[in-house]
Amino acid sequence: MDQAISETTKAVHHLRRYIIIGSIVLLVLVVSPFIYTATALYTLNQSNQFTANMVQWFPYPIATVNQQSIAYRDFQQSLADAWRVVEQFSSDPSFVDQVGALPEKSEIATAELDRQILLILLEQLAADRDLIVTSDEIDKSYQEFVATQIQGSEADIAATLEELYGWTIDDFKQQVVRELVLRQKLQDYLLANEFDSYGAPARQQLVDVQQQLQADPNQFASLAEQYSQDGSASNGGDLGWFSRGQMVAPFEEAAFALTEPNQLSDIVQTEFGFHLIQLIERKAATDTEPEQVHARHILIKFDLDSYLEQQREQAQVRILVEPTAVPF
């Protein structure tokens, strides 16, 4: 009897041992692929067919933005989409002539990760301010976009999206139109409620230009060509002759306050951005014509991208895998 109990006890011990060993082996078999993939991606910056399969069903992050992840697989897919578009246009000689050398894969990868980081920041900043985008707003913006930017029927648009990106119209609305709407909502909110911080980068850029002009006002035209962000830049900022009532009120008031050729205004804020104005010449009113001024300006627009870049410097951004190491 005692011997039977002893044999039973030994069998139980053996069974437990086998279970423990089996559990360890199973755990190793399950965990090892994850460890291997993580080591390949994050330590060695390498990818192969095995890691490519693993990232498709497990959300390994390529980067985090304030603890929010950018999934490796989503980033890789966006790179593939971008490269497909480049290849589509690379066969068009006229397009290549216009843009010059087509971007390299490494340039696309770096730019795409930057874009996705800023997109997450955009979403986070909007959420912090309780800004949401509704489906009605997306549909309305899409219709306006189609009416002003795209020629062709709905079927033509769908065919083009499928050919270039493999997208449906709904994909386009979510991938592109929604972001445009959210950007506009955030910009409107910042202009109305947080202008000092939002406008700071643009104003500082113009302050730097102003300091150069104070040292030498004669370089206004060349600096306008370099920095101004409107159509007059190519002409040295020259706006031609204008009378009262043709410009927005703050701009007009500053321009008509100038009395001497080459005289500079202070920095002027309008709905378009920040301006510096230089008087070229002026005409007094006559019996047939109103008072007129001939002026040039430098415009630095309110820039949401600059604001997002500023926010990125303050955010916790961790790049876990170099984007140029991601195959596509």
DRENDO-1510 file (C-alpha; in Angstrom, 1 decimal, always signed):
<recs>
REC; n; res; u; v; w
REC; 1; MET; +0.0; +0.0; +0.0 .
REC; 2; ASP; +2.8; +2.4; +1.0 .
REC; 3; GLN; +4.7; +1.5; -2.2 .
REC; 4; ALA; +1.6; +2.2; -4.3 .
REC; 5; ILE; +1.2; +5.6; -2.7 .
REC; 6; SER; +4.9; +6.3; -3.2 .
REC; 7; GLU; +4.6; +5.3; -6.9 .
REC; 8; THR; +1.6; +7.6; -7.3 .
REC; 9; THR; +3.4; +10.5; -5.6 .
REC; 10; LYS; +6.3; +10.0; -8.0 .
REC; 11; ALA; +4.0; +9.9; -10.9 .
REC; 12; VAL; +2.3; +13.1; -9.8 .
REC; 13; HIS; +5.7; +14.8; -9.3 .
REC; 14; HIS; +6.8; +13.6; -12.8 .
REC; 15; LEU; +3.5; +14.9; -14.3 .
REC; 16; ARG; +3.9; +18.3; -12.6 .
REC; 17; ARG; +7.5; +18.4; -13.9 .
REC; 18; TYR; +6.4; +17.6; -17.4 .
REC; 19; ILE; +3.6; +20.2; -17.2 .
REC; 20; ILE; +6.1; +22.9; -16.0 .
REC; 21; ILE; +8.6; +22.0; -18.6 .
REC; 22; GLY; +5.9; +21.9; -21.3 .
REC; 23; SER; +4.6; +25.3; -20.1 .
REC; 24; ILE; +8.1; +26.8; -20.3 .
REC; 25; VAL; +8.6; +25.3; -23.8 .
REC; 26; LEU; +5.3; +26.6; -24.9 .
REC; 27; LEU; +6.0; +30.0; -23.4 .
REC; 28; VAL; +9.3; +30.1; -25.2 .
REC; 29; LEU; +7.7; +29.1; -28.5 .
REC; 30; VAL; +5.1; +31.8; -28.1 .
REC; 31; VAL; +7.3; +34.6; -26.8 .
REC; 32; SER; +10.4; +33.9; -28.9 .
REC; 33; PRO; +8.9; +35.3; -32.2 .
REC; 34; PHE; +7.9; +38.5; -30.4 .
REC; 35; ILE; +11.4; +38.8; -28.9 .
REC; 36; TYR; +13.1; +38.1; -32.2 .
REC; 37; THR; +10.9; +40.6; -34.1 .
REC; 38; ALA; +11.4; +43.3; -31.4 .
REC; 39; THR; +15.2; +42.7; -31.4 .
REC; 40; ALA; +15.3; +42.8; -35.2 .
REC; 41; LEU; +13.2; +46.0; -35.4 .
REC; 42; TYR; +14.4; +48.0; -32.5 .
REC; 43; THR; +18.0; +46.9; -31.9 .
REC; 44; LEU; +19.3; +45.8; -35.3 .
REC; 45; ASN; +17.0; +48.0; -37.5 .
REC; 46; GLN; +16.5; +44.9; -39.7 .
REC; 47; SER; +13.5; +43.4; -41.4 .
REC; 48; ASN; +12.9; +40.1; -43.2 .
REC; 49; GLN; +10.0; +38.0; -44.3 .
REC; 50; PHE; +9.4; +36.7; -40.8 .
REC; 51; THR; +9.3; +40.2; -39.2 .
REC; 52; ALA; +7.2; +41.4; -42.1 .
REC; 53; ASN; +4.6; +38.8; -41.3 .
REC; 54; MET; +4.7; +39.5; -37.5 .
REC; 55; VAL; +4.1; +43.2; -37.8 .
REC; 56; GLN; +1.0; +42.6; -39.9 .
REC; 57; TRP; -0.9; +41.0; -37.0 .
REC; 58; PHE; +0.7; +42.6; -34.0 .
REC; 59; PRO; +0.8; +46.4; -33.6 .
REC; 60; TYR; +4.6; +46.9; -33.1 .
REC; 61; PRO; +5.1; +50.7; -32.8 .
REC; 62; ILE; +7.5; +52.6; -35.0 .
REC; 63; ALA; +7.2; +55.7; -32.9 .
REC; 64; THR; +5.2; +57.2; -30.0 .
REC; 65; VAL; +3.9; +60.7; -29.6 .
REC; 66; ASN; +2.9; +61.6; -26.0 .
REC; 67; GLN; +2.5; +57.8; -25.4 .
REC; 68; GLN; +0.3; +57.4; -28.5 .
REC; 69; SER; +1.7; +54.8; -30.9 .
REC; 70; ILE; +2.2; +54.9; -34.7 .
REC; 71; ALA; +1.9; +51.3; -35.7 .
REC; 72; TYR; +4.8; +49.9; -37.8 .
REC; 73; ARG; +2.3; +48.1; -40.2 .
REC; 74; ASP; +0.3; +51.3; -40.8 .
REC; 75; PHE; +3.4; +53.3; -41.4 .
REC; 76; GLN; +4.7; +50.6; -43.8 .
REC; 77; GLN; +1.4; +50.7; -45.7 .
REC; 78; SER; +1.4; +54.5; -46.0 .
REC; 79; LEU; +5.0; +54.2; -47.5 .
REC; 80; ALA; +3.8; +51.7; -50.0 .
REC; 81; ASP; +0.9; +54.0; -51.0 .
REC; 82; ALA; +3.3; +56.9; -51.4 .
REC; 83; TRP; +5.8; +55.0; -53.4 .
REC; 84; ARG; +3.1; +53.7; -55.7 .
REC; 85; VAL; +2.1; +57.3; -56.5 .
REC; 86; VAL; +5.8; +58.2; -57.2 .
REC; 87; GLU; +6.1; +55.2; -59.6 .
REC; 88; GLN; +2.8; +56.2; -61.3 .
REC; 89; PHE; +4.1; +59.7; -62.1 .
REC; 90; SER; +7.7; +58.7; -62.8 .
REC; 91; SER; +6.6; +57.5; -66.2 .
REC; 92; ASP; +5.2; +61.0; -67.1 .
REC; 93; PRO; +8.1; +63.0; -68.6 .
REC; 94; SER; +6.3; +66.3; -68.2 .
REC; 95; PHE; +5.7; +65.7; -64.5 .
REC; 96; VAL; +9.4; +64.8; -64.0 .
REC; 97; ASP; +10.4; +68.0; -65.9 .
REC; 98; GLN; +8.2; +70.1; -63.5 .
REC; 99; VAL; +9.4; +68.6; -60.2 .
REC; 100; GLY; +12.9; +67.8; -61.1 .
REC; 101; ALA; +14.4; +64.6; -59.6 .
REC; 102; LEU; +11.9; +62.3; -58.0 .
REC; 103; PRO; +12.3; +61.7; -54.3 .
REC; 104; GLU; +14.4; +58.7; -53.1 .
REC; 105; LYS; +12.8; +56.1; -50.9 .
REC; 106; SER; +14.7; +57.4; -47.9 .
REC; 107; GLU; +13.3; +60.9; -48.4 .
REC; 108; ILE; +9.8; +59.6; -48.6 .
REC; 109; ALA; +10.2; +57.5; -45.4 .
REC; 110; THR; +11.6; +60.4; -43.4 .
REC; 111; ALA; +8.9; +62.8; -44.7 .
REC; 112; GLU; +6.1; +60.4; -44.1 .
REC; 113; LEU; +7.1; +59.7; -40.5 .
REC; 114; ASP; +7.3; +63.5; -39.8 .
REC; 115; ARG; +3.8; +63.8; -41.4 .
REC; 116; GLN; +2.3; +61.1; -39.2 .
REC; 117; ILE; +3.9; +62.6; -36.1 .
REC; 118; LEU; +2.4; +66.0; -36.8 .
REC; 119; LEU; -1.0; +64.4; -37.7 .
REC; 120; ILE; -1.1; +62.8; -34.2 .
REC; 121; LEU; -0.2; +66.1; -32.6 .
REC; 122; LEU; -3.0; +67.7; -34.6 .
REC; 123; GLU; -5.5; +65.1; -33.3 .
REC; 124; GLN; -4.3; +65.5; -29.8 .
REC; 125; LEU; -4.4; +69.3; -29.8 .
REC; 126; ALA; -7.9; +69.2; -31.3 .
REC; 127; ALA; -9.1; +66.7; -28.7 .
REC; 128; ASP; -7.7; +68.8; -25.9 .
REC; 129; ARG; -9.9; +71.6; -27.1 .
REC; 130; ASP; -13.0; +69.4; -27.6 .
REC; 131; LEU; -12.9; +69.9; -31.4 .
REC; 132; ILE; -14.5; +67.2; -33.4 .
REC; 133; VAL; -15.2; +66.6; -37.1 .
REC; 134; THR; -18.6; +65.4; -38.1 .
REC; 135; SER; -19.4; +63.3; -41.1 .
REC; 136; ASP; -21.6; +66.1; -42.4 .
REC; 137; GLU; -18.6; +68.5; -42.3 .
REC; 138; ILE; -16.5; +66.0; -44.1 .
REC; 139; ASP; -19.1; +65.4; -46.8 .
REC; 140; LYS; -19.6; +69.2; -47.3 .
REC; 141; SER; -15.8; +69.8; -47.5 .
REC; 142; TYR; -15.5; +67.0; -50.0 .
REC; 143; GLN; -18.1; +68.4; -52.2 .
REC; 144; GLU; -16.5; +71.9; -52.1 .
REC; 145; PHE; -13.1; +70.3; -52.9 .
REC; 146; VAL; -14.5; +68.4; -55.8 .
REC; 147; ALA; -16.3; +71.5; -57.1 .
REC; 148; THR; -13.2; +73.7; -57.0 .
REC; 149; GLN; -10.2; +71.4; -57.4 .
REC; 150; ILE; -11.2; +68.4; -59.4 .
REC; 151; GLN; -12.8; +68.0; -62.8 .
REC; 152; GLY; -14.7; +64.9; -63.7 .
REC; 153; SER; -17.5; +62.7; -62.6 .
REC; 154; GLU; -17.7; +60.7; -59.3 .
REC; 155; ALA; -16.8; +57.6; -61.3 .
REC; 156; ASP; -13.7; +59.4; -62.7 .
REC; 157; ILE; -12.6; +60.4; -59.2 .
REC; 158; ALA; -13.2; +56.9; -57.9 .
REC; 159; ALA; -11.1; +55.4; -60.7 .
REC; 160; THR; -8.3; +57.8; -60.2 .
REC; 161; LEU; -8.2; +57.2; -56.4 .
REC; 162; GLU; -8.1; +53.4; -57.0 .
REC; 163; GLU; -5.4; +53.7; -59.6 .
REC; 164; LEU; -3.1; +56.0; -57.6 .
REC; 165; TYR; -3.7; +54.9; -54.0 .
REC; 166; GLY; -5.9; +51.8; -54.0 .
REC; 167; TRP; -8.5; +54.0; -52.2 .
REC; 168; THR; -12.3; +54.4; -52.3 .
REC; 169; ILE; -13.9; +57.8; -52.1 .
REC; 170; ASP; -14.7; +57.0; -48.5 .
REC; 171; ASP; -11.0; +56.3; -47.9 .
REC; 172; PHE; -10.1; +59.6; -49.4 .
REC; 173; LYS; -12.6; +61.4; -47.2 .
REC; 174; GLN; -11.1; +59.8; -44.1 .
REC; 175; GLN; -7.5; +60.0; -45.1 .
REC; 176; VAL; -7.4; +63.5; -46.6 .
REC; 177; VAL; -10.6; +65.5; -46.3 .
REC; 178; ARG; -11.1; +64.8; -42.6 .
REC; 179; GLU; -7.6; +66.1; -41.9 .
REC; 180; LEU; -8.2; +69.3; -43.9 .
REC; 181; VAL; -11.4; +70.0; -41.9 .
REC; 182; LEU; -9.7; +69.3; -38.6 .
REC; 183; ARG; -6.8; +71.6; -39.5 .
REC; 184; GLN; -9.2; +74.4; -40.4 .
REC; 185; LYS; -11.2; +74.0; -37.1 .
REC; 186; LEU; -8.0; +74.0; -35.0 .
REC; 187; GLN; -6.6; +77.0; -36.8 .
REC; 188; ASP; -9.9; +79.0; -36.4 .
REC; 189; TYR; -10.0; +78.1; -32.7 .
REC; 190; LEU; -6.4; +79.1; -32.1 .
REC; 191; LEU; -6.9; +82.4; -33.9 .
REC; 192; ALA; -9.9; +83.2; -31.8 .
REC; 193; ASN; -8.7; +81.9; -28.4 .
REC; 194; GLU; -4.9; +81.4; -28.3 .
REC; 195; PHE; -3.6; +83.9; -30.8 .
REC; 196; ASP; -0.5; +84.9; -28.8 .
REC; 197; SER; +0.9; +81.4; -28.8 .
REC; 198; TYR; -0.4; +80.5; -32.3 .
REC; 199; GLY; +0.9; +83.7; -34.0 .
REC; 200; ALA; +4.2; +83.8; -32.2 .
REC; 201; PRO; +6.3; +81.8; -34.7 .
REC; 202; ALA; +5.1; +83.9; -37.7 .
REC; 203; ARG; +5.6; +87.2; -35.8 .
REC; 204; GLN; +9.0; +86.2; -34.7 .
REC; 205; GLN; +10.0; +85.4; -38.3 .
REC; 206; LEU; +8.9; +88.8; -39.4 .
REC; 207; VAL; +10.7; +90.5; -36.5 .
REC; 208; ASP; +13.9; +88.9; -37.7 .
REC; 209; VAL; +13.3; +90.3; -41.2 .
REC; 210; GLN; +12.4; +93.7; -39.7 .
REC; 211; GLN; +15.8; +93.8; -38.0 .
REC; 212; GLN; +17.6; +93.3; -41.3 .
REC; 213; LEU; +15.5; +96.0; -42.9 .
REC; 214; GLN; +16.2; +98.5; -40.1 .
REC; 215; ALA; +19.9; +98.0; -40.9 .
REC; 216; ASP; +19.4; +98.4; -44.7 .
REC; 217; PRO; +15.9; +99.3; -46.0 .
REC; 218; ASN; +17.2; +99.0; -49.6 .
REC; 219; GLN; +17.1; +95.2; -49.4 .
REC; 220; PHE; +13.3; +95.1; -48.9 .
REC; 221; ALA; +12.6; +93.8; -52.4 .
REC; 222; SER; +15.2; +91.0; -52.2 .
REC; 223; LEU; +14.0; +90.0; -48.7 .
REC; 224; ALA; +10.4; +90.0; -50.0 .
REC; 225; GLU; +11.3; +87.6; -52.7 .
REC; 226; GLN; +13.0; +85.4; -50.1 .
REC; 227; TYR; +10.4; +85.5; -47.3 .
REC; 228; SER; +7.0; +86.9; -48.4 .
REC; 229; GLN; +4.2; +84.3; -48.6 .
REC; 230; ASP; +2.0; +85.7; -51.3 .
REC; 231; GLY; +1.9; +86.2; -55.0 .
REC; 232; SER; +3.7; +89.6; -54.9 .
REC; 233; ALA; +6.9; +87.9; -53.6 .
REC; 234; SER; +8.1; +87.2; -57.1 .
REC; 235; ASN; +7.9; +90.9; -57.8 .
REC; 236; GLY; +9.8; +92.0; -54.7 .
REC; 237; GLY; +6.5; +92.4; -52.7 .
REC; 238; ASP; +5.4; +95.2; -55.1 .
REC; 239; LEU; +1.6; +95.8; -54.7 .
REC; 240; GLY; +1.4; +98.6; -57.3 .
REC; 241; TRP; -0.8; +101.7; -56.8 .
REC; 242; PHE; -3.9; +101.5; -54.6 .
REC; 243; SER; -6.3; +103.9; -53.0 .
REC; 244; ARG; -8.3; +103.8; -49.8 .
REC; 245; GLY; -10.9; +101.0; -49.7 .
REC; 246; GLN; -8.9; +98.5; -51.7 .
REC; 247; MET; -7.0; +96.9; -48.8 .
REC; 248; VAL; -8.1; +95.6; -45.4 .
REC; 249; ALA; -8.4; +98.3; -42.8 .
REC; 250; PRO; -5.3; +97.7; -40.7 .
REC; 251; PHE; -3.1; +97.3; -43.8 .
REC; 252; GLU; -4.5; +100.4; -45.4 .
REC; 253; GLU; -4.1; +102.5; -42.3 .
REC; 254; ALA; -0.5; +101.6; -41.9 .
REC; 255; ALA; +0.3; +102.1; -45.6 .
REC; 256; PHE; -1.3; +105.6; -45.8 .
REC; 257; ALA; +0.5; +106.6; -42.6 .
REC; 258; LEU; +3.8; +106.4; -44.4 .
REC; 259; THR; +5.0; +109.7; -45.9 .
REC; 260; GLU; +8.6; +109.2; -47.2 .
REC; 261; PRO; +10.0; +106.9; -49.9 .
REC; 262; ASN; +11.6; +103.7; -48.4 .
REC; 263; GLN; +9.9; +104.4; -45.0 .
REC; 264; LEU; +8.9; +101.2; -43.2 .
REC; 265; SER; +5.8; +100.5; -41.2 .
REC; 266; ASP; +5.7; +98.7; -37.9 .
REC; 267; ILE; +4.6; +95.1; -38.0 .
REC; 268; VAL; +0.9; +95.0; -39.1 .
REC; 269; GLN; -1.5; +92.2; -38.2 .
REC; 270; THR; -4.4; +91.4; -40.6 .
REC; 271; GLU; -6.6; +88.4; -41.1 .
REC; 272; PHE; -4.0; +87.2; -43.6 .
REC; 273; GLY; -1.0; +87.2; -41.3 .
REC; 274; PHE; +1.7; +89.7; -40.3 .
REC; 275; HIS; +3.0; +92.4; -42.7 .
REC; 276; LEU; +5.8; +94.8; -43.1 .
REC; 277; ILE; +5.1; +97.7; -45.5 .
REC; 278; GLN; +7.5; +99.9; -47.4 .
REC; 279; LEU; +6.4; +103.1; -49.2 .
REC; 280; ILE; +7.7; +103.5; -52.7 .
REC; 281; GLU; +5.9; +106.7; -53.7 .
REC; 282; ARG; +2.5; +108.4; -53.2 .
REC; 283; LYS; +0.2; +110.7; -55.1 .
REC; 284; ALA; -2.0; +113.4; -53.6 .
REC; 285; ALA; -5.6; +113.5; -54.4 .
REC; 286; THR; -6.7; +115.4; -57.5 .
REC; 287; ASP; -10.1; +116.5; -58.9 .
REC; 288; THR; -10.4; +113.2; -60.8 .
REC; 289; GLU; -8.4; +110.7; -58.7 .
REC; 290; PRO; -8.2; +109.9; -54.9 .
REC; 291; GLU; -5.0; +109.9; -52.9 .
REC; 292; GLN; -2.9; +106.8; -53.8 .
REC; 293; VAL; +0.2; +105.0; -52.5 .
REC; 294; HIS; +2.6; +102.7; -54.3 .
REC; 295; ALA; +3.9; +100.2; -51.7 .
REC; 296; ARG; +5.5; +96.8; -51.3 .
REC; 297; HIS; +5.1; +94.4; -48.4 .
REC; 298; ILE; +6.4; +91.2; -46.9 .
REC; 299; LEU; +3.7; +88.9; -45.6 .
REC; 300; ILE; +4.3; +86.0; -43.1 .
REC; 301; LYS; +1.1; +84.0; -42.8 .
REC; 302; PHE; -0.3; +82.3; -39.7 .
REC; 303; ASP; +1.1; +78.8; -40.3 .
REC; 304; LEU; -0.5; +75.8; -38.6 .
REC; 305; ASP; +2.5; +73.6; -39.7 .
REC; 306; SER; +4.9; +75.9; -37.9 .
REC; 307; TYR; +2.7; +75.8; -34.8 .
REC; 308; LEU; +2.6; +72.0; -34.9 .
REC; 309; GLU; +6.4; +71.9; -35.3 .
REC; 310; GLN; +6.7; +74.2; -32.2 .
REC; 311; GLN; +4.4; +71.8; -30.3 .
REC; 312; ARG; +6.5; +68.9; -31.5 .
REC; 313; GLU; +9.5; +70.4; -29.7 .
REC; 314; GLN; +7.5; +70.3; -26.5 .
REC; 315; ALA; +6.0; +66.9; -27.0 .
REC; 316; GLN; +7.4; +63.5; -26.0 .
REC; 317; VAL; +8.3; +62.0; -29.3 .
REC; 318; ARG; +10.2; +58.8; -29.4 .
REC; 319; ILE; +11.3; +57.3; -32.8 .
REC; 320; LEU; +11.8; +53.6; -32.1 .
REC; 321; VAL; +12.7; +52.5; -35.6 .
REC; 322; GLU; +14.5; +54.6; -38.2 .
REC; 323; PRO; +12.0; +55.2; -41.0 .
REC; 324; THR; +14.7; +54.6; -43.6 .
REC; 325; ALA; +15.0; +51.0; -42.3 .
REC; 326; VAL; +11.4; +50.2; -43.1 .
REC; 327; PRO; +11.1; +48.2; -46.3 .
REC; 328; PHE; +8.4; +49.0; -48.8 .
</recs>
